[in-house]
Amino acid sequence: VSSSIVKFPKQAPPALILSSHSIPSKLDWNLAVNKALQMIERNDSSLSKVVLARSTRVVSTAIIDPLTWLACLKVEGDNAYQFFLQPPNAPAFIGNTPEQLFHRKGLHITSDALAATRARGVSLELDHQIELDLLTRFTLLLKALI
């Protein structure tokens, strides 16, 4: 987390995408979105919201500065929030999401959004333990990034 203000470059350096791999594919993701919407619209559904994400790894012909990539997402995402995390000596994690995941003011971060995936427990007690485990892991991750 940095409290410094960064000015985005106006244009990205020329680079070609050598490969791009998304999981799930765009087609599979669209099918999952439609299925989730159908499930939510059913009268007997216990679902009110579903979050579906895609992960994409990109290999380019040139090193692309993560902040430049972030600036490109900003142009594309009129109604979205962009974020960028890069722990020391690790790849950058850049995202573009319709929901505000966190708010930063200087070095103070607040978040109402927390997403993780784990199998459900066989009991409410085990579900609660899994919830606490996920929250602990998230807290440790945030501390590692600071």
Secondary structure by P-SEA (a helix, b strand, c coil): cccbbbbbbccccccccccccccccaaaaaaaaaaaaaaaacccccccbbbbbbbbbbbccccccaaaaaaaaaaacccbbbbbbbcccbbbbbbccccccccccccbbbbcbbbbbbcccccaaaaaaaaaaaaaaaaaaaaaac
